């Protein structure tokens, strides 16, 4: 596996560990739906969280910059397809977790309910 894939897998596991300690139940990881991937799907209370995990070795480029309008649209489309296909009655939220560093020394930031689905314009 390529080094960046190892870093991403470690970041997703670290994010799942964090979510679990915050009371979330992990439902699925790396779900492909509507030609998009959802990194982590978790539930807490009456909400279902669709979580995007961004892992970087250094903070030279802020990982939050990767969460642009296009990424939000993809996450929303995938979440909508997932909710419809499984008949999920829970209220959705979109979380972002950024991890900067290595397994020996890292900083994790969790942004629950980071954004509302963008409105579509025609």
N, C-alpha and C positions, 0 to 999 in steps of 0.2 A: 504494500500500500504506500502511496506517495506520502511524503512528510506532511504536506498540508492537509491530507485526508486524516492522518493520525491526529493532528492538532484539532481538526473539526470534530472528530469522534470523541476525543477527550473533552472538548468544550461542551458538547451536547450531554455527555454523562455528568459533567460537573453541574451543568444547568439543571438536569433532572434531580441530582442530589440536593441542590439548593431548593428547588420547588417542593420536594418531599419534606424538607425540614420546615417549610413554610405552610404545610398542611394541604398541599395539592396532592391529588392522586394522578399518577402518570397513566394515561389511557393508551397512548401509542407514540411511536417515534418514527421519523422519516417516512411519513405517509405520502404516497403519491396519489393525487386526486386532481381531476380537471387539468391534467398536464402540468401540474405544479407540485412542489413538495412542501409539506408542513414539517418543520423540524421536530416539534413536540406538541402533543395534545394532552392537556391535563384538565382535571376538574377540581373545583373547590366550591362547596356549597351549591348554589343553584346556577353556577356559571361554568362554562367550558372555555378554557383558554387555549388559543392557538398561538404558539410561542415560536418566535424567530430567534435563533441563537447566532450571534456573531462573535467569532473567536479570532483574536489577533495576537501575535507574539509581542508586538510593540505598539505604543500609542502614537506612532508617527502620523498615522491617519486614523481619525476618530471612527470607531466601528459604527457609530450611529449614522454616519453619512451614507452608509449602505442601505438604510431604511428610507428610501425615496418614494415618490408617488407610485412609480412602477412596481416596486416591491410591495407596497401597501395594496395596490390593486390585485396583484397575484395572490397575496395572502387572503384577501377578502374573497376572491373567486374560489380559491381552494376550500376555505372555510364554509362558504355557502354550499358548495357541492357536497362537502362532507356532511353538513347538517341535514341537507335534503336527502342524501342517499341513506342515512341511518335514522332519519326521523328524530333527530335530537331535539328535545323540548327545552333545553337549557339556554340561558342567555349567553351569547358569545362575547368574548373579550379578546383583544389582541395585545399580547405582551411581547416585549423585547428584552433579551438578556445579552449583555455584552461581557466578554471575558477578555482581558488583556494580560498576557504573560505566559508563563509555562507552569506545568504541574507543581514545580517547586516554589513558585512565587507569582501569584496572580491577583488581579482585582476583578471582582464580579459586580456588575450593576444590574438590577432587575427593575424594569419599568413596567409595572402592571397596568393594564388598560392604557397602553402607550398611545394609541390613536383610535379614532372612530373611523369606520369604513368611509373612504372618500365617495362623494357623490359622483355619479356618472354624468358627464355632459355630452351632448351630441352635437 
